[in-house]
């Protein structure tokens, strides 16, 4: 149940990131409607692309976590509460993916906040 709890925590945090990125995307569109320099326009394009890519990454990881959780639930019921070693290893791999994406999203947020402070 600890591993299922971790999966739920990861998915909830990814939902929060998705919502934050969607709001940031709207803020970026608002900023892009202002007169901007060529460099700022390149920043807008870069950030827009990054938001799009990271929203896809969030979706894909959420789906992988959900599938993993379903597999864990099946194994627990089929094997008297025990998980196969490969399932535990998969959980560790998903943790690594989650942590990497978390760091990437934090860096993107800092980059976006820096852009907004320069552009406004």
Buried (B, 14 or more C-beta within 10 A) or exposed (E): EEBBEBBEEBBEBBEEBBEEBEEBBEBBEEBBEEEBEEEBEEBBEEBBEBBEEBBEBBEEBBEBBEEBBEBBEEBBEEEEEEBEEEBEEBBEEBBEBBEEBBEBBEEBBEBBEEBBEEBE
